[in-house]
Amino acid sequence: MTARVVVGVDGSPESLAAVEWAAHEAALRHVPLCLLHVEERTRAQRVHGQVAFALASRSRAVLRDAAERARRGHPRLRVMTRCDVGRVAGTLRGAADGADLMVVGSRALGEVAGFLLGSVSQALAGTAGRPVVLVRADCADAAARTAVVVGLELIDGSDALLGFVFAEADRRGGGLRVLHCWGPSAATVSSGTTDPGDEERGRHAAERLTELLRPWRRRYPGVCVIPEAVFGPPSAGLSEAARGAGLLAVGRRRRRLPTGPRLGRVTHAVISHCTAPVAVVPLD
């Protein structure tokens, strides 16, 4: 693995917002930024030289514009460009697994989008072995924001996620908000009444959250941490907490379903609706 931040570019507004965010992130980490454009050609396009030449010219223009945008705010940043020909999803996944961090533009599924948007970017976040950050076009100013938010399940095996967000918060200096959202008990849902045990469940969640954070607070004493155990649905709670944040992070279990790797329901929802960039961190 090479110490660098890689960002996928295709010239869309979403990918240009991703370039700005990734350039700021690379500068914070003191590592190079690699701009990656992928040409996915059909067999007919490979045969016709004029088509291939036109695609290559467009690729150079896309990379040139992205590099200018990256250097605009960070003139001392080392910026590299790379153009590959092949399958977009596989090429991006290979680049992600060989870097510290992968950044791509994202748009909610169902909208007209470029090749880095919608299903491809979300599939990348669901399969890559390294953290992937998805940036929407309306997150263009998020690079200047300092606060980091993380959604945390109260289970063992969250070290990769906690290590990622504490390091991010330490670099940014804007504090870390750790949110665990918990829902009503089965008895409450089925009866529609208040379950006295829900209050106890809330106290237990807060205690477990404090326990999980204790070693990380010792490791990063300079990070201001706000832990919260909140009653309510996770997707809505996380999206609301991330308003004005520079980054929202969620974890992903690297398990395979019969239909292939998939993002969870909560992760899919926050990617589609959150106004901050979303980092998806593999947990195991």
Stockholm file with secondary structure:
# STOCKHOLM 1.0

chainA/1-284         MTARVVVGVDGSPESLAAVEWAAHEAALRHVPLCLLHVEERTRAQRVHGQVAFALASRSRAVLRDAAERARRGHPRLRVMTRCDVGRVAGTLRGAADGADLMVVGSRALGEVAGFLLGSVSQALAGTAGRPVVLVRADCADAAARTAVVVGLELIDGSDALLGFVFAEADRRGGGLRVLHCWGPSAATVSSGTTDPGDEERGRHAAERLTELLRPWRRRYPGVCVIPEAVFGPPSAGLSEAARGAGLLAVGRRRRRLPTGPRLGRVTHAVISHCTAPVAVVPLD
#=GR chainA/1-284 SS CEEEEEEECCSSHHHHHHHHHHHHHHHHHTCCEEEEEEECCCHHHHHCHHHHHHHHHHHHHHHHHHHHHHHHHCTTSCEEEEEEESCHHHHHHHHHHTEEEEEEECCCTTSCCCTTSTHHHHHHHHHCSSCEEEECGGGTTGGGCCCEEEECCSSSCCHHHHHHHHHHHHHHCSCEEEEEEECCCHHHHHHCSCCTHHHHHHHHHHHHHHHHHHHHHHHCTTSCEEEEEEESCHHHHHHHHTTTCSEEEEEECCCCBTTBCCCCHHHHHHHHHCSSCEEEEECC
#=GC SS_cons         CEEEEEEECCSSHHHHHHHHHHHHHHHHHTCCEEEEEEECCCHHHHHCHHHHHHHHHHHHHHHHHHHHHHHHHCTTSCEEEEEEESCHHHHHHHHHHTEEEEEEECCCTTSCCCTTSTHHHHHHHHHCSSCEEEECGGGTTGGGCCCEEEECCSSSCCHHHHHHHHHHHHHHCSCEEEEEEECCCHHHHHHCSCCTHHHHHHHHHHHHHHHHHHHHHHHCTTSCEEEEEEESCHHHHHHHHTTTCSEEEEEECCCCBTTBCCCCHHHHHHHHHCSSCEEEEECC
//
